[in-house]
Amino acid sequence: MKAHVLFDAAGNILAMVHSDSKDNKESLQKQLRVVFRPTDKQHAATLDIPEELHSLKPSQLHNSIRVDRSGKTPRLVAKNK
């Protein structure tokens, strides 16, 4: 499952849309018809939702993840509790 996310430099999710579809990035964006327009201090990406979080409801998911930017590419990870 993928999510299209708008996030800040610290990895905080500002907005998110997702689908239960396992389609690729282009298919997700066409299906949802959503385009985020990040400001100078924001970023947008389509990222994989971690498998262990697939069962969460949308509001729970939004509150449970952040973007990890420490590697070569950003990725969604569970927030530390």
Summary of the structure (lengths in Angstrom):
residues: 81
radius of gyration: 11.9
end to end distance: 22.9
largest distance: 34.4
contacts: 199
relative contact order: 0.26
helix: 22%
strand: 35%
